Amino acid sequence: MNFVSSSSKIARMALPCAVLLLTTACNRRLEPSFSDHPRLTSTVRMQDVTFHTSALGRDMTYRVVLPASIPPRSKLPVVYLLHGGNGSFRDWSNNTDVARFAERGLILVMPDGDESWYTNSAERPGDRYEDYITHDLVVDVETRFAPATGRANRAIVGISMGGFGAVKLALRHPDLYAFAGGLSSALDAPGRPFSIARIGQYRHYRSIFGPVDSVSRRESDPFVLARSVDPAKMPYFFLTCGDKEGVLSTNRNFAQILGQRHFPYEFHVVPGGHEWKQWNARLDGVFASLLDHLSTR
């Protein structure tokens, strides 16, 4: 009897310990882990900024890379770089050599966009990501870093979801940007049909863009916008897509519309898939065109 009682007591003591260890292990796995390894050069500096955006009603962070030394009274153009899905403001500096282009007299701004598609949510009034990017972020950058202002001194570039954001925001706010670059842009997001196999994605898109055939969805659809806006008022569009990507046909179709409507644009099909290695290889072409279309002094 004493042996049984002792065993029971040990078991009762061991159970809470096991639960505690299991809970601790689970919590450790769930804790977010951010690996931050920006690829910088000696001639640039980096700064992370947290500011309050009224469009979202909360603090957001963006990363800035700019020349380490800026001559007095110099006003530099700004390039806004949008990350893709499941990304963050760290992505561009960690996965590409984009920082080297700051050496050419540019301020590179990399905002956090969550999974927003850079769109004012149709179902969540507090998630006004388009207003955050096109107004609050611009105001904070221009107040804090005193760059060159005005449309001729702004560009916006994105990859995948960020490519969608760059193209859509440029179509909706042509007064803000002189250049818009989309790399492997997921331009078909608002038009993707319902699929039971992707019910979670469908619900997420509905919360952002609204119901199928709704006004809010059409107002965020680059294909609808490209057919309705005045091409003469648009910025220059630079589009690329890898020859092994699922979004290639979407980008071809969009480029065809731009061509038919006489937009200022170029479109390149390049080797590679939907990955940072391919996007990093495109940067020389992107920034050569960008610098041709910005007022660089």
N, C-alpha and C positions, 0 to 999 in steps of 0.2 A: 504493500500500500504506500509506503513511504517513497518507493521508487517511482510508482505511477504519479504520485502527487508532485514529486520533484520534476519529473519529465513534463507534466502539464504546466507547471510553473515556468519552466524554461521555454516551453513553446509559446506561452502567453507573452513572455518577455521578448522572444525573438520576432514575433509577428509584427509588432509596431516598428521594430528596428528595420525589418525587411521592407515594410511599406515606406518608411522614411527614406531608405536608400534608393528604392525604386522611384519615388517621387522626385528626389533630388536629381537622379540621373535623367529622368524625363524632362525636368525643368531645364537642366543643363543643355539638353539637345534642342529645346525650344527657344533658348535665348538667341537673339540675333547676333551673328558674328560678321563683322565688316572687315574685310581685308583691303586695306588702303595702301596702294603702291603707285602713286602718281609718277608718270614718266616725264620728268622735267629736264630742262637744260640749264646750264649755269647762267644764261642770259635772261631768264624769266623768273618771275616769282608767283607764288600761289597764295590765295587767301580764300578761306571758307567764311561765308556770311550767313548769319541767321537773322531774318527780319520778319516783322508781322505784316501779313497780307490781309487786308480787309475783305478781299474777294473770297477767301477761304475761312476767315475768322480765326486764324491760328498762325503760329510761326512756321516758316519754311526756310530751307537752307539752299544756297547755291554756291558753286565754286567758281572762282575767277582766276584765270592765268593771264598775266600781262607782262610787258617788258620789265626787266629788273630796274632799268633806268629810263625814265621818260624826260626828255628835254623840257625845260620850263616853258609854260604856256602852250605846250603841245596838246592837241585834242585828237584822240585816237578813235577810229571806228570800232563798233561793237559787233561781235558775232555771237548769236545765241545758239547753243548746241543742245539739242533735245535727245534724251536717251530713249531706248526702246522698252518693251514690256519686261516686267520683272527687274528693271534696272534702277539706277539712282544717279544722283549728281556726280558721283565718283567715276562713272563708267568711261566717259570720254578720256579723262586724264589717265586712267588706269589701263585701258585696253588699246589705246592708239598713241601715236606720236604727235598728236595735234598741238601740243604745247609749243613745238618749234615754230608754229606759224605766228605765235605772239611776237616772236623776234622781228617780224616784218611790220610791226607797228599796229597790232590789233589787240583789242581786249576780248578775251574769250570768256563767255559766261555760260555756265552749265547748271541749269536749275533742276530741282527735284520735281518730277511730274507724276509720281506714283503710278497707278494704273488708269489714269484719267483720260487717255487719248487726247489730252490737252484741249478738253471740251467742257463747256458749262453743262453739268449733269441735268438731264431732263427730269429726273425724279428726286434728286437731292439738292435743294436750293442752296445749301451751304457749300457745295462743291463747284465753284465757278472757276475752273482751271483756265479757261480761255481768258477771262478777265485778269486773272493772276499773272499769266505770262505776258499778255499784251499791254497791261497797264501797270499793275503794282510792281512787277519786277523791273520794268523799264524805268519807272520813276525812281526806285531805290538805286539801281545801277547808276543812273545819271546824276543822282544827288551825291552818292558816295564816292564815285570814281571820276566824275567830271569829264566824260568822254565827249567826242564830237557828237552833236545831236542832229536830229532830222533824218528823214527817210534815206537820203543818199549815204548815210553813215551807219546803216543797220543792215545786217543780214541774219537769216535764220536757217539752220541746217539740222537735219535729224536723220536717225537710222530707224528703220522698221516702224514701230508705233510713233517714234519721234519724227520719221520721215512723213508719215501721215500728218502729224501735227504741224510740221513746218510748211507743207504744201497747203493744208487747209487754212492755217492762220494767215498765210500770205494772200490767199484768195479772198479771205474775209476782211483783211486789213491791209490792202495794197498801199495805203498811205504810210505804213510803218516801215516796210522793208523794201530795199532796192534789189535784193537777191534772196532766193529761197532754194535750198538744196535738199533733195530727198534721196537717200541711199536705201535701196531695197524697201521702199515705202509700202506700208500695208494700206493702200488707198481704198481697198474694197471693204474695209471694216463696217461702215454703216449699211452696206448692201448685202452683207452675208446672210443667207437664208437660215431659217430655223432648222436645227438638227437635234434629234433626241440624243445623239451620241455626244453632242456638245451643249447640253442644256445649261451647264454652268456658265459657259461663254455667252450663250444667247441671253441669259438673264442679266449678265454684266453689261452687255452691249445695250440692252433695252433700258437699263437704269441710266446709262450715259446718253444715248442717242434718242431714246423714246421709242414708241411702237413703230412697227414697220409701216411705211407710207405716211408717217406723221410729218408735220411741218418741221419739228425740231430735228428729225432725222435727215430730211432733205437739206436743211440749212447747214448740216455738217458733212455732207457728202461731196467730196472733191469733184466727182463726175457731174453732179447736178450744178455745182458752182461754176465749173469750167465752161459749161454750156450757157451760162446766164450772165456772167460778168463781162465787162468791157475789156478785151485784151489790151487795148492801148493804155489802160491805166494800171496794168499788172507789172509786178517786178519781173526780173529775169529768173527763169526756172532752170535748174540744173538737176537732171534725174539720171540715176544709174541703177542697174539691177544685175545680179549675177545670173549667168546662163544656166545654173543648176537650182534656181530658186522657184518655189511654188508661187511667188507673187510676180513672176516675170510677165505672164500674160496680162495681168492687171495693169502693170506699168506700161506695157506696149499699148494697150487700149487707151490708157490715159494720155500717153504721148501723142497718139494719133489724133485725139480730140484737140490737144494743144496745137498740133500742126494744122488741122483743118480750120481752126479759128484764128490762126496767125498770131499765136502767143510768141513772145520772145523766149526761146527755150532751146535746150539741147538734151538729148537722151542717148545714153550709152549702155549697151549690153556688154558686160565684162565677164571674164572668167571667175568662177567661184560660187560659193553657196552663201547661205544666210548666216554670216559669222563676222566677228571683229577683224580677223585676218584680212578678209576681202575688203571690208570697209576702210581699214587703215591704208590699204594699197591704193585707194581711190583719192586720198586726201590731196595729193599734189595737183590733180586735175580739178578738184573742187575749189581749192583755194586760188589756183591760177585764174579760174573764171570769176571767182568771187572778187578778187582784187581788181579785175578788169571792170567790174560793174559797181564798185563802191567808189565814193569820193575819198581818196586816200591822202588828201591834204587840201 
